[in-house]
């Protein structure tokens, strides 16, 4: 499947990274010389995405200025200055900009380094709208930069179900997915989480996972910046 549109969720407050985020929105925090937002947009460009929607709320002017010269993918802003809508609410508001076909959704506060075929390209090749409502990138705990509890268990055919607390075989949701916009047919523009739609897809047997071939990073605190950069050096992912 050729996926041409995507959304990057960049409207969060970044409270856990204060005081750095008093002046710099978290998506513009740099890891190894590249902002988190640029890493997301670069991954989308590599996957052939032509149009990306970036939602904004906190320090929105900074993010708008940052992306205005971006040519590939072309970036359109979804303005949430008036009300922060959470992950699913932000997607629902942006639906008129995303079209009627399946599209990517990426978190702007996580990133990964591919080891083989670019993950988003491989996900697009795997996505089957006849069987799937959503296809989530999944990450083993050993692929993460720090301890993570995990979110899902992988079943037959890569179907996902919720993981019980502290399940050792649980995988992490890596902050990248493909979604069929039909699941939002009756959704209202209001604050709501994608977790609601994950659970609905599980109930229908239509939530699937795609395993990352690479390493995955999330930076929740200022102290984690240097730790992640050092780990990337050890893994040969930066000079």
N, C-alpha and C positions, 0 to 999 in steps of 0.2 A: 504494500500500500504506500502510495506517495502522500506524505503528510506535509502540507504547506503552511499551516498556521499553528501558533503556539501561544501560551500565556505564561508569563513569569510572575510569580507572586512576590511582590517587593514592597508591600505596604506595611510591614510589621514595625513595631516600635523599637526593637533592639534594646530593651531595658536591661538585659543581663550583661550587655557590653558597655554600659556606662562606666566612666565618663567619656569614653571614645565616641559613643554615639550621641552625645549631646550636640555635636556639630556635624558628624558624618553619619548618614543613614547606613544601617548595617549592610545593605546590598552593595555599597560603595567601599566597604572595608577591603583592604588589599591583603591577599595571601600570596606570598612569593611574588610580589610585584604586580599581581593582577586582581582586579576587584572581583568580588563574588558575582556581581551582576554580569560583568564581561565574560566570566567563565561560563555562565548559563547561556548567554547569547552566542558565544563562540561554539558551544556544543550544538545549538540549534542551527547555526549556519552550516556546520559540518554535516548535519543531517539533511540539508537541503530545504530547511524552512525558509519561506519567503516573507511572511508577515508575523511579527511577534507583538503581543499586547503586554504591556508592563503596567501593573496597577500601582498607584502611589497614594500615600496618606501622610506619613511622618517625613518631614524635610523633603516634601515632594518637589520643590523647585530644584533642589540639587540633583535629583534623579532625572528630572526632565532635561536639565541642561546636559547631563552626562550622555544621554542617548540621542540627542537631537541630530547629531552628525552621523549616526550609525546608518550605513547603507545596506548591509546584509547581516541579518534580516532587517527589513524596514520595521521600525518600532512605532507603535501607536500607544499613547498613554490612556489608561482608564483611570479617571480621577475619582478618588475616594476621600478627598479632603474633608467632605462634610460628614462622612460616617465610615468608620472602618468596618468592613463587611466579612472579615474572616475568609478562610480559603474558598469554600464553596460559594459564599455570597459574592466574593470578588469575581469568580468565574461567571456566575449567572449575570451579573451586571455587564460583563464584557462580551456576552454571547453574540450581540449584533456585529461585533468586530471580528468574530472568530469563524463565522460561516456555519454551514450545515454539516460539514464532514468531520470525522474524528480529528482531534488536535492534541498536541502535547500540553501538559501543565508541568512546570518546574518550580520548585522552591528556590528562592534566591539566596538562601542561607546555607545551602549544602552544595558540594560539588564532588566530582569523582575524576579519576584518571583511568582511561581505558587501556587495557592490555592487548586487546584484539580488535575485531571489528567495532567501530564506534557504536556504543550502546543504543543510542536513539535510533540510528539507522537499522540496527538489528531488531529493535522493538517494533518499528514500523513494518518490517518484513513479517513479523510474527502476528501482528494484530489482526484479529478476525472479528469484524463487527457482528457477524451472524451468531457467534458464540460468546462474545465478550462485551460487557459494559465498560470495563476498564482493565488496562494492563499496567501493572505497577512494577517499577524496578525494585528488585529485592537484593538485599545485601547481607552476607554472612557476617557474624560478629568479628571474625578474624580479618575482615576487609575494612573494618572501621578504625578510626584513629584512637578511640577510647572505649570505655565500657558502655555498652548499649543493652537494654533489656530485651529488645526484639518486639515485633508487632504481630506477625502472622506465622502460621504453620503452612507448609507447602504440601498439598495433597496430590492425588492422581491427576496427571495432565497439567501440572503447575497451577491447579486451582488453589486459592487462598482461603483460609479461615482464621479467625482470631486466635491468637496464642494465649494460653493460660499464663498466669504470672510466673515468671522465672523459668519458663520452659527452655531447656538448654538448646533445643533444636530450632528455636524461633529465629526468624529472619527479620531484618529491619526494613521498613519502607524507606527507600532511598531518596524520596522527594522528587521523583520524576515519574510521570504516567502518561498514558494515552487514554483519552476518554471519548466515548460516543455521546455527542451533545443531546441525543434523544432522551437521556436519563434526566435532563433538566427541563423537560417539556412543561411541567406544571410548577416549577420552582419560582418562588418570589425573590425579588431583590431585597434581601434582608441578611443580617449577620447569621451565618451558619457554616458549619465545618464540613469538609469533605468526608470526615469519618462517618457521617450520617449516610452518605452515598456508598461508602465502602460496605457498610453493614447491609444496606439494601441489596447491593450486588451479590454479597455472600448469600443472602437468603434466596436469591434467584439462581445461585450456582454460576454466576457470570463475572466473578472477580478472579483475575489471573495474575500470576507473577512472572517476571522475567529476570533471571539471575545476572547480576553484574559480573563482568569479566574485567576486574581491575581493583582499584582501591578507592574507598569512599571517605569523605571528610565532612565534618560539621564543626563549626567554631562557635561555641556558645558563650565564651568568656574571653576577655582580653588575654588572659594567661594562656589560653589554648592556641593563640596565633603562633607564638614561637614554637610551641610543642608540635603543632601540625607541620610547620615549615621544616623543623628538624627531622621529623619522621619522613617527610617527602624527600629530603636529602638522602636519608639512609636507604630509602627505597629506589633511589636513582631517578626520581621524578622531577627534580630541579637540580641545577648545578650548585 
